Structure formats: structure tokens, C-alpha cells
Amino acid sequence: MNLIAKWFPNWTLRRELRRRVNQGVELLTVWSPLWFERVDLERLDLGNCRQCVLGQLTGDFNFGLTKTGLSHHAAENYGFTLPPGASVSEMRKRPSEWKMLTAEWRRQINRLRNLNSLHYWQIQA
């Protein structure tokens, strides 16, 4: 076990979730450029099919997969659900991982909103 993994046990998972969410951000930005303005961060919960990113944008996680053309397996690669390795009932037993995934989406959405706001003010100047 390396020193980082010993001191920060979730570091590897966080890094992987960040990579996956970055891919999801890119996909959504191509699909709908200002998608991040339509997500309610107070309601955001990646463990809930209606309050997750796709759920908020399309009404339901599964409908969001259809609209974006993603399979359930691909959704994992884009950070819309937890990485593979468990059934749905097993995934419900991983609340800390759902919280990490939600936190990463929240961080990315805030970053996009800040960049968009900065761009707006640069145009106005």
C-alpha cells in the first residue's frame, strides 16, 4: 500500500470519480451547453433517479440515458452512477460513495457557473 492510499483511503476513488465526472461534464456540454444552469444544487443527489444530474435535466435517470444515448454501463464511465461491481441493492449500501460522487458533480457545476459568470462580465466590460 502506498503512502497516499494509507493516509487518504478514498483518494483513489475520488480521483477516479473526478475523471469520470469530467467526462460526463464534457458529454453534457456538447448535448446542452448551459445544462449546469438548470441543476438545483440543493436537491442534487446522485443516488436518487429524479434528483441526480440526468434526472433533473430530463425528469428521470433512465430517460436521461435515452436522451443522451448512453447505456447503463456507459453511465458509470461518465460519472452518472457509481463505478461497476455491484447490483442496485449493493449500490444502496454505499452511501459514502454516493456522497463523494454528488460532491464531485456539485464541485464541477460550481466551477462551470463561476466560469460562465466570469465570461459574462468580461463580455459586458
N, C-alpha and C positions, 0 to 999 in steps of 0.2 A: 504494500500500500504506500503510495507516495505521500509526502508531507502535506500537500494541499488537500488531498482526499481525507487525510486523517483529521486535520483541523477544521475543514469545511466539508462535512459529509455530503451535502446536497450540491456542491459546486459543479460536479459533472452533470447532474440532472439539470441544473439551472442553465448551464452553458448549452446543453442540447435543446432545452425548451426555447432559449433565446434564438438559436439558429432556426428552429422550426417556425417560430412566430415571425421572424424576419421574412421567411419565405411566404407565409400567409399574408403579411402586410403587402408584399410585392404583388401577389396574386390579386388581392382586393383592390389595390390601387389601379391595376390595369382594368379590372372589372367595373369599378366605380370610383373615379379619382378622389372624391371627397367623402368616401364611406365613413371615415373616422369622425366626422361631424355628427353623424346620425346615431352613434353609440352612446348610450347613457351609462357613464362610468359608475354611477351609484348602484345601478341594477346589474352591472356586468358580473356574470358568474359562469365560467366555462363548464361547470358541472351541471348546468341547467339548460335543457334544449331550447328554451324560449328566451333565456337571459344571456346566452352566450353571444359571441360576435355575430355568427351567422343567424342565430335566432332573432337577434334584434334587427338585423338588416333585412331579413326575409320573412320573419314570423315563426320560423321553426328551423332547427339544426338540419334535419333531413331535407327540407325544402331548399335550404341554403346550399346543401351539397348538390342538389339537382340544378339549381340556378347557376352555380359556378362550374358545373361539370366534373365535380370531384367524386371519387368513390370514398367509402368509409376508410379504407386503407390510406388513401391519399390525404384524407383529412388529418391523420396523425402526422404526416410529413410536413403539413402546413401549419401545425400548431393549433388546429381547431379542436383537437381532443388529445388525451394523453397518449404517450408512446405505446406501442403494442405490447402484448404479453399477458393480457388478462381479459376475461369476459366482462360484460357490463356489470354484473353483480360484484366481481372482483374490483372493478374500477371504482365503484362506490365506496370501497373500503380504503381509498387512498385520498382522503380529504386534504392532506398537506400538499400533495402533488397538484390537485386541482387549484388550490390557493396559489401555488407558485405559478401555474400556467395563467391564471387570471391576473396575477400581479404583473407578469411579463406583458400581457396584452394591454393592461392599463398603462404601463410604462411607455410602451410603443405608441399608443394612442395619444398620450400626453405629449410625447416628443413631436408627433406629426402635427398636433394642434398648435404647439409652440412655433414650429417651423412655418406653418401656414399663416399664423398671426404675424410673424416677423416679415414674411413675404408681402402680406397685405400692407403693412406700414411702410415698407420700402417703396411700394408702388405709389402710395399716397404722397410720399415726400417729394 
